[in-house]
């Protein structure tokens, strides 16, 4: 423990912990995507590494985004918050309009080169998921709004404008088609408000409003929201009903509980040490979305409890590092953005893992760093790059980097020196050799005051004069 405390006390400990946890999760993700998709890809196209190649390309793009984001100062993030949020809202509006157009016309949700597929927006051959960009945009813009308001956050009026209307709009645009991503946004907002020091009564009121909003989004699935179909059973309500009151296994294992039951089979088959990497059986078209939403079940089957513990531990290290950065930085914006990004990434991992193992209802969100998906991986690595920039801006880290700066080519290729936390006081000029301290300088009559005598600021005169 003493050695661990010594390592954590180093100036750049947060930066190195962040790189280690995120890098290991990325490597585990690429490995498990290949394991979960190799059989299907070989059966369909004869190339077992097709999905791995695509995910590796997005990983390279994400690493470039990480490199670019860790070079940016906090002022740039504050400036990018509003335009990034505007782009995210515009893409979400376009996605929802295309989905509504396709359902109203009973045709394909396509207008020209634009096409929508529930959660995905296609522009020609380029596909992206606007809800992922909305998470990062809300971190940047929400932290800026809360940091600018400062101590005024104790008033409802300051919270109500403009944070709550924008957050409500994002909840509706995202939650109408994707309730799981909306819950991730909710965790993000809770992290921002907690880091801002909002009162508990505000959290209580927001919890009531949030539960009401989730109930409405569950209800609109009967009207065609998300994967629902108008006039058929509400699949969101059915998931909640199965979770709180599970029916007998024989009654639902072929329909509503099929995915959940297959995940349990995979976990049970893995045991403590797993069947071996690549030796799982449920990925042979038994478990739907095995490479995406249920990739943790593949990890449990092939790597066992030990592999699951490693993944959970890495996410715990990521959570500790993000909160450590938020606690150590002095800039309010950096503190709020770090707390919001950490709540988003860790909250999404908790929702995914909880749904797979049965602790939470199924929501269909990917596991950060690990699940197959290009836009989610790129945005996640960009958020980690922002956290890395804030970790280098910790006061101790900034002083250490300025005390022993790396080579110039390293700063040009990797990251520039962070700004120091504050101006240092100028040191007093050294006294000339042989000079006398100011308290014992010679008097005007060139007679040195004897040691222990009072100076002119004391009460002068004899005792009789002082009595008078």
C-alpha positions as CSV (number, residue, x, y, z in Angstrom):
1,X,0.0,0.0,0.0
2,X,2.9,2.4,0.7
3,X,4.3,1.7,-2.8
4,X,0.8,2.3,-4.3
5,X,0.4,5.6,-2.5
6,X,3.9,6.6,-3.6
7,X,2.9,5.9,-7.3
8,X,-0.4,7.8,-7.0
9,X,1.4,10.7,-5.4
10,X,3.5,11.3,-8.6
11,X,2.6,14.5,-10.5
12,X,1.5,12.7,-13.7
13,X,-0.2,9.7,-12.1
14,X,-3.6,10.7,-13.4
15,X,-2.4,11.0,-16.9
16,X,-0.7,7.6,-16.9
17,X,-3.6,5.9,-15.2
18,X,-5.9,7.3,-17.9
19,X,-3.7,6.2,-20.8
20,X,-3.3,2.7,-19.2
21,X,-7.0,2.0,-18.5
22,X,-8.3,3.4,-21.8
23,X,-5.6,1.7,-23.8
24,X,-6.1,-1.7,-22.3
25,X,-9.9,-1.4,-22.7
26,X,-9.3,-0.5,-26.4
27,X,-7.1,-3.6,-26.9
28,X,-9.6,-5.9,-25.2
29,X,-12.3,-4.4,-27.4
30,X,-10.5,-5.1,-30.6
31,X,-9.7,-8.6,-29.5
32,X,-13.3,-9.4,-28.5
33,X,-14.8,-7.8,-31.6
34,X,-12.7,-10.2,-33.7
35,X,-13.6,-13.1,-31.5
36,X,-17.4,-12.3,-31.7
37,X,-17.5,-11.6,-35.5
38,X,-15.0,-13.9,-37.1
39,X,-17.3,-16.9,-37.4
40,X,-20.1,-14.8,-38.9
41,X,-17.8,-12.9,-41.3
42,X,-16.2,-16.0,-42.6
43,X,-19.6,-17.7,-43.1
44,X,-21.0,-14.7,-45.0
45,X,-18.0,-13.3,-46.9
46,X,-15.1,-15.6,-46.5
47,X,-13.1,-13.0,-44.6
48,X,-12.9,-13.7,-40.9
49,X,-11.2,-10.3,-40.1
50,X,-13.7,-8.0,-42.0
51,X,-15.3,-6.5,-38.8
52,X,-11.9,-6.3,-37.1
53,X,-10.4,-4.3,-40.0
54,X,-13.3,-1.9,-39.9
55,X,-13.1,-1.5,-36.2
56,X,-9.4,-1.0,-36.3
57,X,-9.8,1.8,-38.9
58,X,-12.2,3.6,-36.5
59,X,-9.7,2.9,-33.6
60,X,-7.0,4.7,-35.6
61,X,-9.4,7.6,-36.3
62,X,-10.2,7.7,-32.6
63,X,-6.5,7.7,-31.6
64,X,-6.1,10.7,-33.9
65,X,-9.1,12.4,-32.2
66,X,-7.5,11.6,-28.8
67,X,-4.2,13.1,-29.9
68,X,-5.9,16.3,-31.2
69,X,-8.1,16.7,-28.1
70,X,-5.3,16.3,-25.6
71,X,-3.5,19.2,-27.3
72,X,-6.4,21.7,-26.9
73,X,-6.6,24.1,-23.9
74,X,-9.8,24.6,-21.9
75,X,-10.6,27.8,-23.6
76,X,-10.9,26.0,-26.9
77,X,-13.3,23.5,-25.4
78,X,-15.5,26.3,-24.0
79,X,-15.6,27.9,-27.5
80,X,-16.5,24.6,-29.2
81,X,-19.3,23.8,-26.8
82,X,-22.1,25.8,-28.5
83,X,-21.3,24.9,-32.2
84,X,-20.9,21.2,-31.3
85,X,-24.2,21.2,-29.5
86,X,-25.9,22.9,-32.5
87,X,-24.5,20.3,-34.9
88,X,-25.7,17.5,-32.6
89,X,-29.2,18.9,-32.3
90,X,-29.4,19.5,-36.1
91,X,-28.3,15.9,-36.8
92,X,-30.8,14.5,-34.3
93,X,-33.6,16.6,-35.8
94,X,-32.7,15.4,-39.3
95,X,-32.6,11.7,-38.1
96,X,-36.0,11.9,-36.4
97,X,-37.6,13.7,-39.4
98,X,-36.4,11.0,-41.7
99,X,-37.6,8.3,-39.5
100,X,-41.0,10.0,-39.2
101,X,-41.2,10.6,-43.0
102,X,-40.6,6.9,-43.6
103,X,-43.3,5.8,-41.2
104,X,-45.8,8.3,-42.5
105,X,-45.3,7.3,-46.1
106,X,-44.8,3.6,-45.5
107,X,-41.6,3.7,-47.5
108,X,-37.9,4.0,-47.0
109,X,-36.7,6.9,-44.7
110,X,-34.6,8.4,-47.4
111,X,-34.4,11.8,-49.1
112,X,-31.7,12.0,-51.7
113,X,-28.4,10.9,-50.3
114,X,-29.7,11.0,-46.7
115,X,-31.1,7.9,-45.1
116,X,-32.1,7.0,-41.5
117,X,-32.0,3.6,-39.8
118,X,-33.6,4.2,-36.4
119,X,-30.4,5.3,-34.6
120,X,-28.0,5.7,-37.5
121,X,-27.9,8.5,-40.1
122,X,-26.3,7.7,-43.5
123,X,-24.9,10.4,-45.8
124,X,-24.0,8.4,-48.9
125,X,-21.5,5.8,-47.7
126,X,-20.8,7.6,-44.4
127,X,-22.7,6.5,-41.3
128,X,-22.8,8.1,-37.9
129,X,-24.8,8.0,-34.7
130,X,-25.9,11.5,-33.7
131,X,-26.7,10.5,-30.1
132,X,-22.9,9.8,-29.4
133,X,-22.0,13.3,-30.6
134,X,-24.8,14.7,-28.4
135,X,-23.2,13.2,-25.3
136,X,-19.8,14.9,-25.9
137,X,-21.5,18.2,-26.9
138,X,-23.6,18.2,-23.7
139,X,-20.4,17.8,-21.7
140,X,-18.7,20.8,-23.4
141,X,-21.7,23.1,-23.4
142,X,-23.1,22.1,-20.0
143,X,-19.8,22.5,-18.2
144,X,-19.5,26.0,-19.7
145,X,-22.9,27.1,-18.7
146,X,-22.6,25.8,-15.1
147,X,-19.0,27.3,-14.7
148,X,-20.2,30.7,-15.9
149,X,-23.1,30.8,-13.4
150,X,-20.9,29.9,-10.5
151,X,-22.5,30.5,-7.1
152,X,-25.8,31.5,-8.6
153,X,-26.7,27.9,-9.2
154,X,-28.5,27.9,-5.8
155,X,-31.4,29.6,-7.6
156,X,-33.9,27.7,-9.7
157,X,-34.1,30.5,-12.2
158,X,-30.4,30.1,-13.0
159,X,-30.8,26.3,-13.5
160,X,-33.9,26.7,-15.6
161,X,-32.3,28.9,-18.2
162,X,-30.8,27.8,-20.5
163,X,-29.7,24.4,-19.2
164,X,-33.0,22.6,-18.5
165,X,-34.7,23.5,-21.9
166,X,-31.7,22.3,-23.9
167,X,-31.4,19.1,-21.8
168,X,-35.1,18.4,-22.2
169,X,-34.9,18.8,-25.9
170,X,-31.9,16.4,-26.1
171,X,-33.8,13.9,-23.9
172,X,-36.8,14.0,-26.3
173,X,-34.8,13.8,-29.5
174,X,-32.5,11.0,-28.2
175,X,-35.0,9.1,-26.0
176,X,-37.8,8.8,-28.6
177,X,-35.7,6.3,-30.6
178,X,-33.1,5.2,-28.0
179,X,-34.0,5.1,-24.4
180,X,-30.7,3.7,-23.3
181,X,-28.7,6.6,-24.7
182,X,-31.1,9.0,-23.0
183,X,-30.3,7.3,-19.7
184,X,-26.6,7.9,-20.4
185,X,-27.4,11.5,-21.0
186,X,-29.2,11.5,-17.6
187,X,-26.1,10.1,-15.9
188,X,-24.1,12.8,-17.6
189,X,-26.3,15.6,-16.3
190,X,-26.3,14.2,-12.8
191,X,-22.5,14.2,-12.9
192,X,-22.4,17.8,-14.0
193,X,-24.9,19.0,-11.4
194,X,-23.1,17.0,-8.6
195,X,-19.8,18.5,-9.5
196,X,-21.3,22.0,-9.6
197,X,-22.5,21.5,-6.0
198,X,-26.3,21.7,-6.6
199,X,-28.5,21.3,-3.5
200,X,-30.0,17.9,-2.7
201,X,-33.6,19.3,-3.1
202,X,-32.8,20.1,-6.7
203,X,-31.7,16.5,-7.2
204,X,-34.9,15.3,-5.6
205,X,-37.1,17.4,-7.9
206,X,-35.0,16.4,-11.0
207,X,-35.4,12.7,-10.0
208,X,-39.2,13.1,-10.0
209,X,-39.2,14.9,-13.3
210,X,-36.8,12.3,-14.8
211,X,-39.0,9.4,-13.7
212,X,-42.0,11.1,-15.3
213,X,-40.1,11.7,-18.5
214,X,-38.9,8.0,-18.6
215,X,-42.5,6.9,-18.1
216,X,-43.7,9.0,-21.0
217,X,-40.9,7.7,-23.3
218,X,-41.9,4.1,-22.3
219,X,-45.5,4.9,-23.1
220,X,-44.9,6.4,-26.6
221,X,-43.4,3.0,-27.7
222,X,-47.0,2.0,-28.3
223,X,-47.2,4.8,-30.9
224,X,-44.2,3.7,-32.8
225,X,-41.3,5.2,-30.9
226,X,-38.0,3.3,-31.2
227,X,-38.4,-0.2,-32.4
228,X,-42.1,-0.2,-31.6
229,X,-44.9,-0.6,-34.0
230,X,-48.2,1.2,-33.7
231,X,-51.0,-1.0,-32.4
232,X,-48.7,-3.8,-31.2
233,X,-47.4,-4.6,-27.7
234,X,-45.2,-2.0,-26.0
235,X,-41.7,-3.6,-26.1
236,X,-40.3,-1.1,-23.6
237,X,-43.0,-1.8,-21.1
238,X,-42.6,-5.5,-21.7
239,X,-38.9,-5.3,-20.8
240,X,-39.6,-3.6,-17.6
241,X,-42.3,-6.1,-16.7
242,X,-40.0,-9.0,-17.4
243,X,-37.3,-7.5,-15.2
244,X,-39.5,-6.7,-12.2
245,X,-41.8,-9.8,-12.6
246,X,-40.0,-12.4,-14.6
247,X,-42.3,-15.1,-16.1
248,X,-41.4,-18.8,-16.2
249,X,-38.4,-19.5,-18.4
250,X,-40.3,-21.9,-20.6
251,X,-43.0,-19.3,-21.3
252,X,-40.6,-16.6,-22.7
253,X,-37.3,-18.1,-23.7
254,X,-38.3,-18.2,-27.4
255,X,-39.6,-14.7,-27.6
256,X,-39.2,-11.8,-25.2
257,X,-36.6,-13.5,-22.9
258,X,-34.6,-15.1,-25.7
259,X,-31.7,-12.6,-25.7
260,X,-31.5,-12.5,-22.0
261,X,-31.6,-16.3,-21.6
262,X,-28.8,-16.7,-24.2
263,X,-26.7,-14.2,-22.3
264,X,-27.2,-16.3,-19.1
265,X,-26.2,-19.4,-20.9
266,X,-23.0,-17.8,-22.1
267,X,-22.2,-16.6,-18.5
268,X,-22.9,-20.0,-17.1
269,X,-20.9,-21.8,-19.8
270,X,-17.8,-19.6,-19.1
271,X,-17.4,-20.4,-15.4
272,X,-14.4,-19.0,-13.6
273,X,-11.8,-19.1,-16.3
274,X,-13.9,-19.3,-19.5
275,X,-13.8,-21.7,-22.4
276,X,-10.9,-20.0,-24.0
277,X,-10.5,-17.0,-26.4
278,X,-12.4,-17.7,-29.6
279,X,-13.9,-20.9,-28.2
280,X,-17.3,-19.5,-27.3
281,X,-20.5,-21.1,-28.7
282,X,-23.2,-18.4,-28.3
283,X,-21.7,-16.2,-31.0
284,X,-22.6,-18.9,-33.6
285,X,-25.8,-17.0,-34.3
286,X,-27.3,-17.9,-30.9
287,X,-26.9,-14.5,-29.2
288,X,-28.2,-11.5,-31.1
289,X,-25.9,-8.4,-31.1
290,X,-23.1,-10.4,-29.6
291,X,-20.5,-8.0,-31.0
292,X,-22.3,-4.9,-29.8
293,X,-24.8,-4.7,-26.9
294,X,-24.0,-8.2,-25.5
295,X,-20.3,-8.4,-26.0
296,X,-19.8,-8.6,-22.2
297,X,-21.6,-12.0,-22.4
298,X,-19.0,-13.1,-25.0
299,X,-16.3,-12.0,-22.6
300,X,-17.9,-13.9,-19.7
301,X,-18.1,-17.1,-21.8
302,X,-14.6,-17.0,-23.3
303,X,-12.6,-15.4,-20.5
304,X,-14.8,-16.3,-17.5
305,X,-15.1,-14.5,-14.2
306,X,-11.5,-13.5,-14.3
307,X,-11.8,-11.7,-17.6
308,X,-15.0,-10.0,-16.5
309,X,-13.2,-8.9,-13.3
310,X,-10.4,-7.4,-15.4
311,X,-12.8,-5.4,-17.5
312,X,-14.8,-4.1,-14.5
313,X,-11.5,-3.2,-12.7
314,X,-10.3,-1.2,-15.7
315,X,-13.6,0.7,-15.7
316,X,-13.2,1.3,-12.0
317,X,-9.7,2.7,-12.6
318,X,-11.1,5.0,-15.3
319,X,-13.8,6.2,-12.9
320,X,-11.2,6.9,-10.1
321,X,-9.0,8.7,-12.6
322,X,-11.7,10.9,-13.9
323,X,-12.9,11.9,-10.5
324,X,-9.3,12.4,-9.4
325,X,-8.8,14.8,-12.3
326,X,-12.0,16.7,-11.4
327,X,-10.9,17.0,-7.8
328,X,-7.3,18.2,-8.5
329,X,-7.8,20.8,-11.3
330,X,-8.4,24.4,-10.2
331,X,-10.4,25.6,-13.2
332,X,-14.2,25.2,-12.6
333,X,-14.8,24.4,-16.3
334,X,-12.2,21.6,-16.2
335,X,-13.7,20.2,-13.0
336,X,-17.2,20.1,-14.4
337,X,-16.3,18.7,-17.8
338,X,-14.1,16.0,-16.2
339,X,-16.9,14.9,-13.9
340,X,-19.5,15.0,-16.7
341,X,-17.4,12.9,-19.1
342,X,-16.5,10.4,-16.3
343,X,-20.2,10.0,-15.3
344,X,-21.1,9.5,-19.0
345,X,-18.5,6.8,-19.7
346,X,-18.8,4.9,-16.4
347,X,-22.6,5.2,-16.3
348,X,-22.9,3.8,-19.8
349,X,-20.6,0.8,-18.9
350,X,-22.7,0.2,-15.7
351,X,-26.0,0.3,-17.7
352,X,-24.6,-2.2,-20.3
353,X,-23.0,-4.6,-17.9
354,X,-26.0,-4.4,-15.6
355,X,-28.4,-5.3,-18.4
356,X,-26.3,-8.2,-19.6
357,X,-26.0,-9.9,-16.2
358,X,-29.6,-9.1,-15.1
359,X,-29.1,-6.4,-12.6
360,X,-30.9,-3.8,-14.8
361,X,-33.5,-3.9,-17.5
362,X,-32.2,-4.3,-21.1
363,X,-31.7,-1.0,-22.8
364,X,-29.4,-1.7,-25.7
365,X,-26.4,0.6,-25.2
366,X,-22.9,-0.4,-26.3
367,X,-20.1,-1.0,-23.9
368,X,-17.5,1.9,-24.2
369,X,-14.2,1.0,-25.9
370,X,-15.2,-2.6,-26.4
371,X,-18.4,-2.9,-28.4
372,X,-18.4,-2.8,-32.2
373,X,-19.3,0.6,-33.5
374,X,-17.3,3.4,-35.2
375,X,-18.8,6.7,-34.2
376,X,-19.2,5.6,-30.5
377,X,-15.5,4.6,-30.4
378,X,-14.3,7.8,-32.0
379,X,-16.3,10.0,-29.7
380,X,-15.3,8.0,-26.7
381,X,-11.6,8.4,-27.5
382,X,-12.1,12.1,-28.1
383,X,-13.6,12.4,-24.6
384,X,-10.6,10.5,-23.2
385,X,-8.3,13.0,-25.0
386,X,-10.1,15.9,-23.3
387,X,-9.6,14.2,-19.9
388,X,-5.9,13.7,-20.8
389,X,-5.6,17.4,-21.5
390,X,-7.1,18.2,-18.1
391,X,-4.8,15.7,-16.4
392,X,-1.8,17.4,-17.7
393,X,-3.2,20.7,-16.5
394,X,-3.3,19.6,-12.8
395,X,-1.1,22.0,-10.8
396,X,1.4,19.4,-9.8
397,X,1.6,17.9,-13.3
398,X,2.0,21.3,-14.9
399,X,4.8,22.3,-12.6
400,X,6.5,19.0,-13.1
401,X,6.3,19.3,-16.9
402,X,7.6,22.9,-16.8
403,X,10.4,21.9,-14.4
404,X,11.7,19.2,-16.7
405,X,10.1,19.9,-20.1
406,X,10.4,17.1,-22.7
407,X,12.3,17.6,-25.9
408,X,10.9,20.1,-28.5
409,X,10.1,17.5,-31.0
410,X,8.1,15.5,-28.4
411,X,6.0,18.6,-27.6
412,X,5.4,19.1,-31.3
413,X,4.4,15.5,-32.0
414,X,2.6,14.6,-28.7
415,X,1.3,17.6,-26.6
416,X,2.5,21.1,-25.8
417,X,3.3,22.2,-22.2
418,X,0.2,22.9,-20.2
419,X,-0.3,26.3,-18.6
420,X,0.7,26.8,-15.0
421,X,-2.0,27.1,-12.5
422,X,-1.1,30.7,-11.4
423,X,1.5,33.3,-11.4
424,X,4.3,32.8,-9.0
425,X,5.4,35.5,-6.7
426,X,8.5,37.2,-7.7
427,X,11.3,36.4,-5.4
428,X,12.9,39.3,-3.5
429,X,16.3,40.3,-4.9
430,X,19.2,38.8,-2.9
431,X,20.8,41.2,-0.4
432,X,24.3,42.5,-1.2
433,X,27.0,40.7,0.7
434,X,27.9,42.4,3.9
435,X,24.7,44.5,4.1
436,X,22.8,44.9,7.4
437,X,19.2,43.8,7.8
438,X,16.6,46.6,7.7
439,X,15.6,46.1,11.3
440,X,19.2,46.9,12.4
441,X,20.1,49.7,10.0
442,X,22.1,52.6,11.4
443,X,20.2,55.6,12.6
444,X,20.3,59.0,11.1
445,X,23.1,60.0,13.6
446,X,25.2,57.1,12.3
447,X,25.0,55.4,15.7
448,X,23.9,51.8,15.7
449,X,21.1,51.0,18.1
450,X,22.2,48.7,20.8
451,X,20.9,45.1,20.6
452,X,17.6,44.8,22.6
453,X,16.9,48.5,22.6
454,X,13.5,49.8,21.5
455,X,13.3,51.8,18.3
456,X,11.5,55.1,17.8
457,X,8.1,53.6,17.4
458,X,8.0,52.7,21.1
459,X,7.0,54.9,24.0
460,X,9.8,57.5,24.3
461,X,10.9,59.6,27.2
462,X,11.7,58.9,30.9
463,X,9.4,57.3,33.3
464,X,8.3,60.7,34.9
465,X,7.5,62.0,31.4
466,X,5.4,59.0,30.6
467,X,3.5,59.3,33.9
468,X,2.7,63.0,33.0
